Amino acid sequence: MRGTGEAKERVIAAMKLPKDVYLGELLVSLVGQRTVYVENYRSILLYTDTALKLQGKTCKLKICGQNLMIEYYTGDEMKVSGKIEALSLEV
């Protein structure tokens, strides 16, 4: 028997809906070493000039670097600038 997660993904695909939004997945766009855009995050867990940790629906995203700064943020998207050195996910 298939799980409900798999059935939900099939319905989303059949309706041609954006999976990241309906499944609550983080959408991360890295532009060079200087900018990261993050969508669909839930909250900011940690924010310093060397680390930023965000809570997603099913995981946490950690951005490490130097001179990190949140350029802007809304309820579900943000732009981070600085020298980006590493991105990692915690499940």
Residue pairs with C-beta under 8 A, 6 or more apart in sequence:
8 22
8 23
9 19
9 23
12 19
12 22
12 23
13 19
19 25
20 26
20 27
20 39
20 40
21 40
23 57
24 40
24 56
24 57
24 58
25 40
25 56
25 57
25 58
26 38
26 39
26 40
26 41
26 54
26 56
26 57
26 59
26 61
26 89
27 38
27 39
27 40
28 36
28 37
28 38
28 39
28 61
28 87
29 36
29 37
29 38
30 36
30 84
30 87
31 37
33 83
33 84
33 85
34 81
34 82
34 83
34 84
35 79
35 80
35 81
35 84
36 63
36 79
36 80
36 81
36 84
36 87
37 77
37 78
37 79
37 80
38 54
38 61
38 77
38 78
38 80
39 76
39 77
40 56
40 57
40 76
40 77
41 54
41 55
41 56
41 61
41 76
41 77
41 78
42 54
42 55
42 56
42 57
43 54
43 55
44 52
44 53
44 54
44 55
44 73
45 53
45 54
45 55
45 60
46 52
46 53
47 53
47 68
47 70
48 68
49 66
49 67
49 68
49 69
49 82
50 64
50 65
50 66
50 68
51 62
51 63
51 64
51 65
51 68
52 62
52 63
52 68
52 70
52 80
53 60
53 61
53 62
53 63
54 60
54 61
54 62
54 63
54 78
58 91
59 89
59 90
59 91
60 89
60 90
61 87
61 88
61 89
62 86
62 87
62 88
62 89
62 90
63 80
63 84
63 86
63 87
64 84
64 85
64 86
64 87
64 88
65 82
65 83
65 84
65 85
65 86
66 82
66 83
66 85
67 82
67 83
68 80
68 81
68 82
68 84
69 80
69 81
69 82
70 78
70 79
70 80
71 78
71 79
71 80
71 81
72 78
72 79
73 79
